């Protein structure tokens, strides 16, 4: 075998090894959040807990009409009661994502109106600024807010 062929085969073998090691990360530390920040599937209106915040039963997906660039559009909105079940004062902030037919329909960013003391409850606002009203969704998921 020629030295060039041997060198080329060795380089390809090394490249395949690097790719195999890079693609086989089974440490569980990829992009998926774990623990407190793990994604939680929820049902519309049911009580749920995420990251030591509990959203009370009865929350609904409503719509509001907004005018954007001289056109009216129907946008989603959620208002609910949230309780801080944690040990320190903090704001509730997370996303509620609506998915239908494996396609993202809307992402609502939720935030408590005020910083909540441990055990305190307050209003959670989730405006769907710029989002379309989700229809025919089959999955509602709560997850960490990402910018």
DRENNU-661330 format. One line per field, with one value per residue (C-alpha): x, z, y. Coordinates in Angstrom, 1 decimal. Each point is the difference from the previous one (the first is absolute). Example, Ala and Ser with C-alpha at 12.3 -4.5 7.8 and 13.67 -1.06 7.14 Angstrom:
BEGIN
c1 = [12.3  1.4] $
c3 = [7.8  -0.7] $
c2 = [-4.5  3.4] $
//
This chain:
BEGIN
c1 = [0.0  1.2  0.9  -2.6  -2.8  1.0  0.1  -3.4  -1.6  1.5  -1.4  -3.4  0.0  0.9  -2.7  -2.6  1.1  -0.3  -3.5  -1.1  1.2  -1.5  -3.4  -0.2  -0.4  -2.1  0.8  -3.5  1.4  -0.9  -2.6  -2.7  -0.6  -0.1  -1.2  -1.8  0.3  -1.3  -2.8  -3.4  -2.9  -3.3  -3.7  -1.9  -1.6  1.6  2.2  3.7  3.3  3.2  3.3  -1.7  -2.8  -3.6  -2.6  -3.5  -2.7  -2.3  2.5  -1.3  1.3  -1.8  0.4  0.5  -0.2  3.1  0.6  3.4  0.9  -3.6  -1.3  -1.9  1.1  -1.2  2.8  0.1  0.1  0.0  -0.7  0.3  0.9  3.5  1.5  3.6  0.7  3.8  2.1  0.9  -1.8  0.0  -2.0  -1.7  1.2  -0.3  -1.5  -3.1  0.3  -2.9  0.7  -2.3  0.9  3.6  0.1  0.5  -3.2  0.8  2.4  -1.3  2.5  -1.5  1.0  -1.4  -1.1  2.3  2.8  -1.7  1.1  0.2  -3.6  -1.5  -2.3  -0.5  -1.1  1.7  -0.2  0.8  -0.6  0.4  1.6  0.4  -1.2  -3.0  -2.8  0.8  -2.7  -0.1  3.0  0.7  2.8  0.5  3.4  1.5  3.7  2.8  -0.2  2.7  0.8] $
c3 = [0.0  -0.8  2.9  -1.2  0.1  3.5  1.2  -1.6  1.6  3.4  -0.3  -0.9  2.8  2.5  -1.4  0.4  3.6  0.8  -1.5  1.8  3.4  -0.6  -1.0  2.8  3.0  2.4  3.0  -0.1  0.1  -3.5  -0.7  2.0  3.3  3.1  3.5  0.8  -3.6  -1.6  -2.5  1.3  -2.1  1.3  -0.8  -0.5  3.2  2.2  3.0  -0.7  1.8  -1.8  1.7  3.4  -1.3  -0.1  -2.4  1.4  -1.7  -2.3  -2.2  -3.5  -3.4  -1.0  -3.0  -0.2  -3.1  -0.8  -2.8  -1.7  -3.0  -0.5  0.1  2.8  1.1  2.5  2.5  2.8  3.7  3.3  3.4  3.0  3.7  0.8  3.4  1.0  1.6  0.2  2.9  -1.3  -1.4  -3.8  -3.2  -1.8  -3.6  -2.6  -3.4  -0.9  -3.4  -2.2  -2.6  -2.5  -2.7  1.2  -0.9  2.4  0.0  2.8  2.8  2.9  2.4  3.5  2.9  3.4  0.5  3.0  1.9  2.1  3.6  0.9  0.3  -1.5  -3.0  -2.8  -3.5  -2.9  -3.4  -3.2  -3.0  -3.4  -1.5  -3.7  0.2  -1.8  1.9  0.3  -1.4  -0.2  2.3  1.5  2.4  2.6  1.6  2.7  -0.3  0.9  -1.4  -2.6  -1.8] $
c2 = [0.0  3.5  2.3  2.5  -2.6  -1.1  3.6  0.7  -3.1  1.0  3.5  -1.3  -2.5  2.8  2.2  -2.8  -0.6  3.7  0.1  -3.1  1.3  3.4  -1.5  -2.5  2.3  -2.1  2.1  1.5  3.5  1.1  2.7  -1.8  1.7  -2.2  0.4  3.2  1.3  -3.3  0.5  -1.0  -1.0  1.5  0.0  3.2  1.1  -2.6  1.0  -0.6  0.6  1.1  1.1  0.4  2.1  -1.3  1.3  -0.4  -2.1  1.9  1.9  0.6  0.9  3.2  2.3  3.7  2.2  2.1  2.4  -0.5  2.1  1.2  -3.6  -1.7  -3.4  -2.5  -0.8  -2.6  1.0  -1.9  1.5  -2.3  -0.1  -1.2  -1.0  0.0  -3.4  0.7  1.2  3.5  3.0  0.1  0.7  -2.8  0.0  -2.8  -0.8  -1.9  -1.6  -1.2  -2.7  -1.6  -2.6  0.3  3.7  2.9  2.0  2.6  0.8  2.1  1.5  -0.1  2.3  0.8  3.6  0.2  -1.7  -2.7  -0.8  -3.7  -1.3  3.1  0.1  2.6  0.5  -1.6  1.7  -1.8  2.4  -1.5  3.1  -0.6  -3.6  -1.5  -1.5  -3.8  -2.3  -3.7  -0.4  -3.4  0.9  2.8  0.1  2.2  0.6  2.3  3.5  0.5  3.3] $
//
